[in-house]
Amino acid sequence: MADNSTKKKVCILSIDGGGIRGVLPGVIVARLEEKLQIATGNQDARIADYFDLIAGTSTGGILSCFYLMPDPEDPTRSKFNAQQAVDLYLKRGGDIFDVSFMQKLRSGAGLLDEKYSANAIESALGDNFGDTWLSELRKPCLVTSYDMQNRNAFFFRQQRASNEINDFKVKDVARATSAAPTYFETSLVVNKIGSPYPLVDGGVFANNPTMCAYSEARSMNFEGKAEQPGAKDMMVVSIGTGSVRKPYAYERAKDWGLIQWIQPIIDVMMSGNSETVHYQINQIFDTVKEGNTSSYYRLEPQLGTANSEMDDASDKNLQALNAAGKAFVSLAENDRQLDDIVEILRANN
């Protein structure tokens, strides 16, 4: 194995799941991209230019695909800037999480069938990702999903998609990772040779995909950088979708049955996983940090006045989420963190 001690760090971006709350990490990444453009004097600089691996779950998976989409005229460049990802949520979120009277009646408000039709989200994903294949994305990625038939975690990886068995349409990758149980029907996607996979939202096991991304990077070789890197060879930026601490009183929860637990258990599993992964990654990077300086950054914005529900895509809540993201990046401490991240990204590009 090559000596990694003098090589540049492998830079990883990881984004949590959280439905429409994806506006929050979207705003943070847009600000980070803007800072990169200012620091480099290059208005065409894109997030994908500076990260070696991008990971995402659910809404974070959609954002990952957005950042890695190649420009049809120049595949070495990105099709979208980071702000355009935010615009997708603000402009089409209301359509995606819009439930007709008949759908509400048929689904029993999500208790008997999925709460929302998949038509609007599939239309939005198709409009933006077209027929691009996973193998065509600009950089390595890890997008999580779960295989309901084979009962195992399923990872979409650009770095392994040269094999047609592992290659999928990007719009199907985004659909599968965001097929949240009770919200959207299970996705049925096919690979390049036509094999079907029934997949649901990766948030059922990895709402915070940072540990998955770290593990994936450990097995990879990065050109001009570390081979099978360890924590000392990495810089990780992990972004949440708004810290949620909705309390469930004992007197209410102690007698809940199956129906009452449906929504709370999703909330508890998602936030619990995110917190656990943050603890694990933080412990790993603490062992290799130099002085008080760690190469692991966890950016967890507050919701402000926004509703924490993953499907509240009302105009009022979309604007509240957008405002909460901007408030987060405006805080002096967070602004300094973003500047530190920019400095590290430039030094290791």
N, C-alpha and C positions, 0 to 999 in steps of 0.2 A: 504494500500500500504506500502511496506517495506521501511525502511529508507535507502536512497541511498547515504547518505553523506560519509560513510566510505568505500563504495564499489569502485572497480576499474572502470576506465572509459571504455565505449563502444567505440571501435576503428572502424572507417568507412573509407573505400577507395572508391572514386568515380572517374570515368573516362569519359571524354567527348567523343562525336562523332567527326568524321573528316576524314573518309575514310583512305587512305593510310598514312595520317599524324598520324595514330596510332603508327607509329614507334617512335614518340617522347615520349608519355607517356610510351611506352614499354621500352625504354632505361632508363627512370627515375626510373621505378619500378624495373628494373634489377639492377640498382645501389643501390637502397634502399635494395633489397634483399641481395646483396653482402655485404653491410654494416652490416646488421643483422647477416650474417654468421661470419663476422670478430669479431663483438662485442660479440657474444655468443660462438665463437670457435666451431660452429657447421656448417659444410659445407652442411649439409642436411636441414638447416633451409629454410623455404619457406614462401612467403608472406601470404598464407592462414593460416599459423600457428599463425599469429599475428593480423589479422583483424577479427572482429566479423561479419561484413557485408560488402560485396563488391557490388558496383552498377556500371552499365555501360550503355551507349547508343551507338548503332551502332558499330563502331570499338572498343569503350570502353566496349561494351557488349561482343564482341568476346574475348577481353583480360580478362574480368572477368571470363568467362567460362574457359579460359586457366588456370588461377591461381587456380581455384577451382576444376579442374578435379582430381578425385581420382586415385591413383595407383591401377590397377586391382589386384595386388598381396597383397596390404595392403591399404585398402580404407581410413585408418586414415592418410595416407601420400599423397602428391601431385604427380601426374603423370609427370608434367613438372616443370622445373625451369623457372624463369622469362625470361632468355635470350633466351630460346627456342621459346617464343612468338615473340620476335623480329626477330628471324631467320625465322619464318613463313612468316612474311611480306617481308623480304629481298629476300627470295628464291622463294616465290610464288605470290608475289604482281604483278609482271609483267604478269603472266598468268591470274590472276583474272581481271585485267584491260586491257586486250588485246582485241581489236575489229577487227574482220575479215572484209574484204572488203564487203562481202555480208551483214553482220550485219549492217555495216555503211550505206550501200545503203538502206537496208530495213527499218532502223530506222530513216533515214533522219538525221543522226548524233545526234540522241537522241530527235528529235523534234516530230517524229511520233510514236515511239516505244521506249522501253528501249534501252539505249546506249550499254549495255554489256549483253552478254549471262550469265546466272547464273550457267552454267555447271562447270566452273573453281572454283568458290567460293564454290559451293556445294561439289565438289570433295575434296577441301582442308579441309573443315569443317568435312566431313565424314572421311577422313584419320586420323584426329586428335581426333575427339570426338566419333567416332564409334557409337555404339548403347547405350551409357550411357544415363541415364534418369536424368532429372532435380533434382529429389528427391535424387539422389545419389551424388550430389555435396557435397563438404566437409563442407561448411558453408552456412549460409543464404546469399541470394543475391537478387538484384533487377535489372532486365534487362528490358529496356523499349521497347515498340513497340506500334503501333496504329492499331486498328481494323477498317478496312474500311467499313465493312458491318454494324456493330452495332454502328459505329461512337463514339468510346470512347477509351481513353487511356488504354493500355493493359500492364500489368506487369507480367513478369515471376519471380516467387519467390520460391526458394528452400524450404523455411520454411512453405509453404502452399501446397507443392507438394505431401504430404502424401495422399491427396485426389486425386484420379486418374483423376478427371476432371481438375485439375491444374497441371498435370504432362505431360511433353513433352520431346522428345529427345533433348539433348543438342545441337546437330547439327542443329536442327530446331529452337531452341531458337536463336542461333547465326545467322542463315539465316534470321529470321524474323526481328531482331533488326537492321540488316544492309541492309534491302531491301530499299535502298534510291530511292525515286521517281526520274524518268528520267534516273537513272543509271542502276537499276536492276528491273526486274518484281516483282510485288507484290508476297509475299510468301503465300503459302497455307499450313498451318501446322495443324496437328491433335493431339489431346490429347490422353491419354492412353485408352480412351473408344471410340476413333474414330471420335470425333466431329471436324469438320473443322473450321479453323479461317483464314480469309484473312488479313494478317498483313503487315504493312510497317514500315520503319525505325522510331525508337522512336525520332529521331532528329526533326521530324515535330512539336513536342511539348516540348521536354525536351532534347535538345542537351547536356546541362549540367544537369545530373541527381541528383546533390547533394541535392537539396531541396526535391526531391522525396525520396531519401535515408534517409534524416533527418526525414521526415514525417513517413516513414515506421518504422524506429527505435523507434519513439515515442510511437508506439503501440505494441512494442515487449517486451518480458522479456528475458534477457540474463543470462544464467546460471552462477552463481557466480558473476554476475555484476548487474547493475541497472535494475530495473523493470520499464517499460515505461519511459525511461530516458529522461531528458531534456538536453538542451545544456550544462549545467554545468557538466553533467555526460558523455559527449562525447568528443572524439578527432576525428576530420574529416580531411582527406587528400583528396583534390580535385585536379585532374590533367587535364590540358587542352591539346589540340592537336596543339598548335602553334597559337599565337595571330595573327589574320588577320585583317588588317585595309585597305583593298583595296578601294581606293576612287572612287566614282562615281560622276563625275562632273555634276552639275546642267544642263548645256547646253546639255549634252547627255541624262540625265535621264528624263528630263521634258516631252519629247514627246514619251517616250517608250510605246509600246503596249504590248499585251500579250506575244508574242514570245520573245521580247527583255527583258522582266522582268523575264523569267523563271529561268535563272541561277543566276542573281543578287539577286532575292528574297530568294532563298535557302541560299545563303551566308549571307544575312542580317538577316534572321530569326535565323540561327544557331549561329552567333556571338552575335546577340542581346540577345538571350536567355541565352547564357553562361554568358554574362556580367551582366544581370539582376539577375540571380540566385546567382552569386558571391556577388553582392551588398546585396541581401536579407540575405544570410547566414552570411556574414560578420557583418551585423547589429545585427543579433541574437546573435552571439558569442561575439560581443563587449559588450553586456549587462552583460555577466557573466565572462569576463576575469579578471584575478587577476593581478593588476598592469598593466604592459605593455605586459603581457604574454597571448596570446590567444591559444585556443585549436583547432583553425581552420587554416589550411594551404592550400593556393591556389598556386599551382605550374603551371605557364603558360610559357612554353618555347618560345623562339623566333625561327623563321624559318631560320634565317641565309641566306644562298644562295639558300635554297630550294624553289621550286614553291609551292604556296599555294593551287593549284588545288587539290581537294580530290582524283582525279583519275590519277594523274601523277605518274605512277609507273615505269618510265624509270629507267634504271640502274643508270644514273646520279643523278636523283632526290632521289632515294632510298638512295644512299650514302650520299647525301646532308642532308637528314632528319636524318640519323644515326649520322652524324657529328654534326648536330645542337643539337641533344639530348645529345651527349657527351659533347659538349661545355657548355650546360646549367648546367649539374651536376658538371662540373669542376670549375665553378665560386665559389669563396670563400663563398659568401653569401648563395648560394644555397647548397653548401656542408655542411655549418653549419646548415641550416634548416633540411637537411636530417639526420644529426647527432642528432638534437633535436627530430625529429620524431622517430628515432631508440630508443632513451632513453625513450620516452613516451611509445612506443610499448612494450619494455621490462618490464617496470614498471607495465604495465597493462595486461600482458599476464598470 
